[in-house]
Amino acid sequence: MNPQPDIRRMTLADLDAVVALDRLSFTDPWPYSSWRGMFEDPHARVWVVATSVVEGTPEFVTPHTQKIIGALAVWLILDELHIGTIAVHPDYRRQGLGAALLEMGIRAGLAEGAKVVHLEVRKSNLSAQRLYERFGFKRVGERKRYYSDNREDAVLMSTPVGDEYLRWLDGDRSGTW
Ligand SMILES: CC(C)(COP(=O)(O)OP(=O)(O)OC[C@H]1O[C@@H](n2cnc3c(N)ncnc32)[C@H](O)[C@@H]1OP(=O)(O)O)[C@@H](O)C(=O)NCCC(=O)NCCS
């Protein structure tokens, strides 16, 4: 049996796998140089979901036998956390990994002093919008023809975060944030 997927910070050894996952997940993936550049950007934080590809022998698993099945890239600028991109490999979707990744990124941002989280999402991407709504994000605007590949509009979503938000995250999350 595979061990539980591990959510951890991206390392250089993960770079090719993250680029491949991004290309599989988006019609407008980031160029390799953008992912590489995240390691030099002091505002950038990248998280990955890694799982072992070795069946039945978890005691022998090393980082090099891991498969990258999710990635989240964010920027923290002063007290604003911006979600740059999030993706889960198609074979592993609807298992809670996207939510776990997003929560990890938001909690880490909160620990570093974030007070608000922003993102853009394609107007047609309702599954991602549902995910963000589950974390209390609200639609706060639109950017017309934001995406260059098909000129699709972006929906801007945002949520304030802070001590109260952390209590909501830690609690049963009843009620809407
Ligand atoms: C968006 C994405 C990251 C979600 O990852 P995931 O691991 O499947 O998400 P989770 O299983 O954690 O789902 C969490 C919640 O998000 C919502 N959601 C996720 N996928 C959904 C879908 N296909 N339809 C409707 N709601 C969906 C649901 O509210 C879900 O909760 P539920 O399963 O209890 O109903 C994934 O679909 C993906 O990689 N998509 C392609 C890349 C992309 O569009 N990224 C977003 C860019 S803004």
The ligand as an ORCA input file, in Angstrom:
! r2SCAN-3c Opt
* xyz 0 1
  C      -9.090     22.707     -8.730
  C      -8.329     21.455     -8.279
  C      -6.930     21.887     -7.786
  C      -9.081     20.779     -7.120
  O      -8.290     19.716     -6.635
  P      -8.961     18.433     -5.933
  O      -7.875     17.694     -5.238
  O      -9.774     17.675     -6.903
  O      -9.921     19.144     -4.882
  P     -10.542     18.491     -3.558
  O     -10.775     17.033     -3.759
  O      -9.724     18.904     -2.406
  O     -11.944     19.237     -3.529
  C     -12.247     20.207     -2.569
  C     -13.569     20.856     -2.924
  O     -13.439     21.609     -4.123
  C     -14.657     21.519     -4.875
  N     -14.411     20.775     -6.110
  C     -13.228     20.232     -6.508
  N     -13.380     19.649     -7.731
  C     -14.667     19.839     -8.089
  C     -15.428     19.488     -9.242
  N     -14.877     18.809    -10.265
  N     -16.728     19.863     -9.280
  C     -17.300     20.553     -8.271
  N     -16.631     20.913     -7.135
  C     -15.333     20.555     -7.049
  C     -15.640     20.762     -3.992
  O     -16.249     21.699     -3.141
  C     -14.686     19.883     -3.215
  O     -15.228     19.424     -2.032
  P     -16.039     18.012     -2.021
  O     -15.206     17.017     -2.754
  O     -16.192     17.730     -0.562
  O     -17.316     18.317     -2.733
  C      -8.201     20.415     -9.438
  O      -9.492     20.187     -9.976
  C      -7.273     20.825    -10.560
  O      -6.068     20.615    -10.489
  N      -7.821     21.431    -11.632
  C      -7.018     21.834    -12.792
  C      -6.162     23.027    -12.451
  C      -7.020     24.198    -12.000
  O      -8.046     24.510    -12.582
  N      -6.543     24.891    -10.936
  C      -7.208     26.069    -10.397
  C      -6.650     27.282    -11.041
  S      -7.399     28.770    -10.400
*
